[in-house]
Amino acid sequence: MAQQSNDKTSITEQEIISLSRQKWIWMEEKNIEKLKPLFHDKSKFVHMSGTWKKGEELEIIKTGSIWYKKADIHDVAVDFLARRLLCGVV
């Protein structure tokens, strides 16, 4: 029974990792319509030059103020904490 639970978690983790990688492609393409549903309305985006809310971040991506040209992903970690998901990309 435990193996079945681990398999399900593993599949869920892989789906999240896949979506995270796709998100970086949408950011490169400035595809705001695909990104909108991924970001929670209360999400915060922290960059070296400041912190922005969802709408501000989407506008920054759309206008190219910050242009994600090519994400070079070296490592991905998925953690589930009390019904919340954290997905970190390095």
ABEGO torsion letter per residue (X at the ends): XAAAAAAAAAAAAAAAAAAAAAAAAAAAAGBAAAAAAABBAABBBBBAAEBBBAAAAAAAAAAGABBBABBBBABBBBBBBGGBBBBBBX
